[in-house]
Amino acid sequence: MNTPVPALEVRNLTATFGDGRLTAVNDISFAVAEGEVLGLVGESGSGKSVTLRSIMRLLPASGAVSGEILWQGEDILKMSDRQLRSVRGGQISIIFQEPSTALNPVLTVAVQIEENLKAHTELDRSGRAARARDLMDLVGIPEARRRLKEYPHQFSGGMRQRVMIAIALASNPKLLLADEPTTALDVTIQDQILKLILDLRDELSMSVVLVTHDLGVVAATCDRMAVMYAGRIVETGTVQQVFSEPNHAYTRGLLGSVPHAGTERTKLLSIEGIPPGLNEISSGCAFNPRCEFATQICGTRTPVLEQTGRGRQAACFNRDAVIASGSPVL
Amino acid sequence: MTETANHRATRVRGRLPRPLVIGGSILLLSLFIGTFPALFAPYDPNVFDYGALLQPPGFAHPLGTDNFGRDMLSRVIHAYTIDMQIAFFATVFAFVFGTIVGALVGYAGGIAEVLFGRVVDAVITFPFLVLVIAIVSVLGPGLVNMYIAVSVVGWVFYARIISAEIKVQKQLDYADAGRAMGYTHMRIIFIHLLPNSITPAVVYWMTDMALAILLGSSLGYLGLGAQPPSAEWGVLIADGKNFMATAWWISVFPGLAIVLTGLGFSLAGDGLAELLRVKR
């Protein structure tokens, strides 16, 4: 059994807001191997984005983070400002959901790309200009020379996301954090951007953590996935494993709520109710009020993640019942 | 989004906003007159002519003469020099200093913001003019002391505008993106956030220059600003106050000059606001 060395390892990460009254991320642990694409899946408010921002220490001042975030053996949460600055943007980059707000509207694209190069590389002025043109080619923006002189508002949504990726990749990061990078884009553009990210992953051999609520995106792009609910990871495994045999009632519900072309037509399942607010998470398993498999124990005890197979974990008391009812996808 | 797109589509590329063109022309002309008053003034502004006291506007003296026979047109023109200086020097330090402080305070938040809030409260509790007059009376009358007094009070307003803007901007994704790229705080504040936040302060600056001329004239009128016999619009109006019933032209024409220049600044401010509006 060859376990690849994790590039990023998150241990017992907890993020709270409002002096610890609201827990957005509750004691989660996961690892990302080199060159691996990990999908972080869940509904709105499940803590995916907070997890991602915690890794970059980008939470607002009202948020408190505990646990360990080991990047190549060093805890990001303990880094000095100086160390942090070289990791951010240099080794780990992040791209956001809304490319229209993530770019600075008053600076040209060239300035914004070269700025990253200036901060993280030793390139001189002409070296930076050349690298900026290469990056534009790399992310598939035609007429690089001309478009570099333009401002973000002169680009379309998809092109802006490409610019954002070009900036994020400027100094060859080893890990790309993508916070719903395609949610704000057209479906056709979504595909292109995802394909671009995957191509770049292969080309630059970087790891990717992809936050999304779109299971189609996960199926198309990720190697492994972690399903989050109410701030906890409830199930992890390879995409193949999880899709073919969900071990958690919530995962099964999620998979059942996506329409599938090319299979026998079945009734589309939906999970009743809405995810709980941070201040109303019920005792026991947070999912139990909405769960069709819930039994007595679910309301009293909190299930922990248990190893259920090679590289698979799930936190569900009624795992057997869930497995027995099969995957809604196949 | 579509609003700005339409806006750009209807505005012909490269054409400046009309208010900016009109206001800017007035200001450029004022600046030119202020720099080379001798080119425009028909007489020496300070030479007495006892043969032509209190002459009404006419061919020899288009704007009349004052009680010493000085040519009012020449005096109004020479006053441009001082008043344009007042507009600039009474505001530029407040603009620069206030912008820097406001940017730092808005970005830092927390205790810095609380302290700054108290300073703002302390300053705006006093009427602006009263505070400036108080400071000038301590320092002594004169233009330089007036600049100091106005700057000491005025920066607070710029800082307040900028800190409010920065507070909004720093929550946007591109600020997070900047942090996520590992840029320094100073870089994020001054290269990224400030250019996106400065427009309201620039527009306020334009208005403030107009107000500074009015203030300079008020202080001149009260004898705390520019000192007679130097020609300054406020001083000129004060000179004419005893003759309002018999020689209205002494006060009215400097007053019109103030109005015209103020109008220039206001229009330029409006136009700049339109021109600098950030496109997203």
Interface residues (C-beta under 8 A of the other chain):
Chain A: R53 M56 L58 P60 A61 L84 R85 S86 V87 R88 G89 G90 S93 I94 F96 E98 S100 T101 A102 L103 N104 P105 V106 L107 E115 N116 A119 H120 Y151 P152 H153 M164 I167 A168
Chain B: M1 T4 G109 G110 Q171 L172 D173 Y174 D176 A177 G178 R179 A180 M181 G182 Y183 T184 R187 I191 H192 P195 N196 V278 K279 R280
